[in-house]
Amino acid sequence: MLVGIASPAAACACGVIAPQTDATAAFNGERAIINWDGERQQIDLTLNMASDAASAGLIFPTPSPATVTAGDLDRFEHLERQIAPQAIVVNDWWGFGVPGESPVTDEPRVLKRVTVGDLEATTLKASNVSGLNRWLKANDYSLSTASRESLATYVSLGWSFVAVKLTASATLDGALEPIRFTFDTDELVYPVRASSTASNSQDIRLYIFDDHRVSLNQFERSNRPVNASQTVVWAGDVSNSSVSDSGAYLTVFDLHIDNPKTQVRSDILIVDALADDEVIPTTVRANPITLLGIPVGLLVVGWLGFGIILLLSYIVGRFRSH
């Protein structure tokens, strides 16, 4: 999140962030819940922050003016339960376990200002990047040259911005409360272009709701992709009733961008996948089969061994008797 700085602005994957003057801030985790009805997109965003200041800010770009409300941290917890590995019980007989969108003006138009808890969010429509930068500076937001350039690209695309200020009673250290951005768009998108100004690596988890499985199209609007390490950690029909109202099918991605300055050149478009193949992680748990506390497999082998010894003894006895 972003308020006047003495050093270059930091960035999360989704926007431009900076610490308070003479303060430091770093981000080591970002999670977003995304759903879209074909016209209206919603992003619930939570960031994990390490800072020695109690105030900070975020400039979040959106294809059209966004409405900002409080997110719900419980949704993230419900989703983590939804995508948790399913336990597969394997009987263990041996006891060894199992492996397992205005008029053109210089200054941006303030469309809405809302207060949600400890944060103040201002939705802006900018047609001129110089005017946007002056507004941000006058309102105690300060950007590095690289960050201003990343916002200039969004201005040229006709996007809007949400400027968020967050003030807490203590230092902003740890996971921040979720913020919800709702806006009109003709394509499902997650903005990451601004993270090209970041010097630190980016880790992102995206929970994407749709009618079908989705994939991340990282080549649109650019000749170079967002070259991120990408893993589908879960994909399937939603069974958790606490989140099923967001969509019938959930795809969860983990992305790691090791060097944003060289790897990020565009935003991420979210498109339909070729098939609704499920990805359901599992864990394997042993179910010990015992008798009187002893693994049955060992008992069987023991009794077999004892029986063989008796049989051999009988044969030897009969042989000697003849």
Secondary structure, DSSP 8 states (H G I E B T S, - for coil): -B---SS--EEETTEEEEESTT--EEEEEEEEEEEE-SSEEEEEEEEEEEESSSEEEEEEEESS--EEEE--HHHHHHHHHHTS-EEEEEEESSSS---------SS-EEEEEEEETTEEEEEEE-S-HHHHHHHHHHTT----HHHHHHHHHHHHTT-EEEEEEEE-SS---EE---EEEEEE-SS-EE--GGGGG-SS-EEEEEEEEESS-EEEE--TTSSS----EEEEEEEEE---TTTGGG-SEEEEEEEEES-HHHH--S-EEEEE-SS---B--EEEEEEE-EETTEEHHHHHHHHHHHHHHHHHHHHHHHHHH-
